[in-house]
Amino acid sequence: MLNLCPTSTGSATAIVEIYPELKGKLNGLAIRVPLLNASLTDCVFEIEKEGGVTIEEVNVALKKASEEGPLKGILGYEVQPLVLTDYTNDARSSIIDALSTQVIDKTMVKIYAWYDNECGYLKRMAELCHIVAAKYIAGVEPIFKYE
């Protein structure tokens, strides 16, 4: 009963519906693992930046995105060698595993991102309910404070 099972995922399709310019440039595969809650995403990107990028540049950008702006409190950034159970019950949508970042030929970037597929999702749904209630029922702008 402890088997890995490759399967399809609707994630890539959902992303293309939000960002139509990514059609034909994105795909996804899931591997079902008999574990509770936390999961790991393996993301590979081709970068079109003159001169390419380094691992350090990628990690600096991801760390900055996790600490400020609209992804603060939603995107995490970790430099400790943690494992799956360390991410169980983590309410952030995704936590970058900075130790695993790879860059090949300055244009191909690979990152791993951990997430709790229940807790993070529920947190985002609660935030959505807060937005709807504040904006459309109470008539005020919603306020979020991430710690």
Number of C-alpha atoms within 10 A of each C-alpha: 4 7 9 11 10 11 10 12 13 11 14 16 16 11 14 16 12 9 10 11 9 14 13 8 10 13 15 14 14 16 15 13 13 11 10 12 16 20 20 20 17 13 12 14 13 14 13 11 9 8 8 16 18 18 18 13 11 17 20 13 10 18 19 13 18 21 15 11 9 10 17 17 19 18 21 23 19 15 12 9 10 12 12 15 14 13 21 19 15 20 22 23 22 25 23 23 21 22 15 14 18 18 20 13 9 17 17 16 20 17 20 18 21 26 27 25 21 17 19 20 15 14 16 15 12 12 15 13 12 17 18 16 15 15 13 11 10 11 10 12 13 14 10 10 6 9 5
